[in-house]
Amino acid sequence: MKKTLIKLYNAVFNPSYGITRYYRCSRLLHLNKSTKYLRILPWLAIVRKYNCYISPKSDIHPSTYFPHPTGIVIGDGVEISENCTIYQHVTIGARKRGDGKKNLYPKIKENTTIYAGSVIIGDITIERNTIVAANAVVTKSFPANCVLAGAPARPINKPTQE
């Protein structure tokens, strides 16, 4: 009974579940050719309610968690795998104008945490189990299991092999 109430509470009041629900609806409408132009309705709900831009053309796994979904920008071709956590004011997208047409967007692998104010741009891959520190600017790929910090980002620990 208690677990059911917690799930109901999260579904109604938790902003991460709300933003994920609106994104999924917008994504489904975008993928269906006949309802492609209706995708603007749930997308506008994300923009107005949470002040975020999350493109319906991006591919975000349903287990992605947004603890504080304010000011998040996710571009068209971004791919985010399972169990990622993205905090407020994170920007993930192409490096410069015209890269979107070439599909030069970041790919974020599983179990990645991206903290507040981080910027991830360009045709890079954030490998699994990576932590991107607050206000880091990531412009190139790094190995798995590392902590990235700074502008431009550098690993601040030695990656461990599993």
C-alpha positions in Angstrom: 0.0 0.0 0.0 2.8 2.4 1.0 4.8 1.7 -2.3 1.6 2.3 -4.3 1.1 5.7 -2.6 4.7 6.7 -3.2 4.4 5.8 -6.9 1.2 7.7 -7.2 2.7 10.7 -5.4 5.7 10.7 -7.8 3.6 10.3 -10.9 1.5 13.4 -9.9 3.9 15.7 -8.1 7.5 14.8 -9.0 8.7 17.1 -11.8 11.1 14.5 -13.2 8.2 12.2 -13.9 6.2 15.1 -15.4 8.9 16.1 -17.8 9.5 12.5 -18.8 5.8 12.0 -19.4 5.6 15.1 -21.6 8.7 14.1 -23.5 7.5 10.6 -24.2 4.2 12.0 -25.5 5.9 14.5 -27.7 8.3 11.8 -29.0 5.5 9.4 -29.9 3.6 12.1 -31.7 6.8 13.1 -33.6 7.5 9.5 -34.7 4.0 9.0 -36.1 3.8 10.7 -39.5 0.1 11.6 -39.2 0.4 13.3 -35.8 3.8 14.9 -36.4 2.5 18.5 -36.0 0.7 17.8 -32.8 4.0 17.2 -31.0 4.2 20.9 -30.3 1.5 20.6 -27.6 3.4 18.4 -25.1 6.6 20.2 -26.1 5.1 23.6 -25.2 4.1 22.1 -21.8 7.7 21.3 -21.2 8.8 24.8 -22.2 6.2 26.7 -20.2 6.0 24.5 -17.1 9.7 23.6 -16.6 11.6 26.2 -18.7 13.4 23.4 -20.6 14.0 22.7 -24.3 14.0 19.0 -24.9 13.7 18.2 -28.6 11.3 15.4 -29.5 13.9 14.3 -32.1 16.4 13.4 -29.3 16.5 9.8 -28.0 16.2 9.7 -24.2 15.8 6.5 -22.3 12.7 6.4 -20.0 14.9 5.8 -16.9 16.7 9.2 -17.3 16.1 11.2 -14.1 15.8 15.0 -13.9 16.0 15.9 -10.2 15.7 19.7 -10.8 14.3 20.2 -14.3 14.9 23.8 -14.9 16.8 25.3 -17.8 17.8 22.0 -19.4 18.5 22.2 -23.2 18.8 18.9 -25.1 19.3 19.1 -28.9 17.8 17.2 -31.8 20.2 14.2 -32.3 21.3 13.6 -28.7 21.2 10.0 -27.5 20.9 9.4 -23.7 21.1 5.8 -22.4 19.6 4.3 -19.3 20.0 5.4 -15.6 21.4 8.8 -16.4 20.8 11.8 -14.0 20.8 15.3 -15.4 20.6 18.3 -13.1 19.5 21.9 -13.8 20.8 24.2 -16.5 22.6 21.5 -18.5 23.1 22.0 -22.2 23.7 19.1 -24.5 23.9 19.7 -28.2 25.8 20.4 -31.4 29.0 22.5 -31.3 28.1 25.1 -34.0 25.4 26.0 -36.5 25.1 23.4 -39.3 26.4 20.5 -37.2 22.8 19.4 -36.6 22.3 18.6 -40.3 25.4 16.4 -40.1 24.1 14.7 -36.9 27.1 15.7 -34.9 25.5 15.4 -31.4 26.7 13.9 -28.2 25.9 10.3 -27.1 25.7 9.7 -23.4 26.1 6.1 -22.2 24.5 4.4 -19.1 24.9 5.4 -15.5 26.2 8.9 -16.2 25.6 11.9 -13.9 25.7 15.4 -15.3 25.7 18.1 -12.6 24.3 21.7 -12.7 25.5 24.1 -15.4 27.5 21.6 -17.4 27.8 22.0 -21.2 28.3 18.9 -23.5 28.8 19.9 -27.1 30.0 18.3 -30.3 30.2 14.8 -31.8 31.5 13.1 -28.6 30.6 10.1 -26.5 30.3 10.3 -22.7 31.2 6.7 -21.7 29.4 4.7 -19.0 29.8 5.5 -15.2 31.1 9.0 -15.9 30.5 12.0 -13.7 30.5 15.4 -15.2 31.1 18.0 -12.5 29.2 21.3 -12.2 30.0 23.9 -14.8 32.2 21.6 -16.8 32.5 22.2 -20.5 33.0 18.9 -22.3 34.1 19.1 -25.9 35.9 15.8 -26.5 35.4 12.1 -25.6 37.0 10.5 -22.5 37.2 6.9 -21.2 34.7 5.3 -19.0 34.6 5.5 -15.2 36.1 9.0 -14.8 35.1 12.3 -13.3 35.3 15.3 -15.6 35.7 18.8 -14.4 36.8 22.2 -15.6 36.5 24.3 -18.7 37.6 22.6 -21.0 36.9 19.4 -19.1 39.7 17.1 -18.0 39.5 13.9 -16.0 40.4 14.6 -12.4 40.7 10.9 -11.4 42.4 8.0 -13.0 39.8 5.8 -14.8 39.4 2.4 -13.3 39.0 -0.6 -15.5 36.2 -3.1 -14.8 
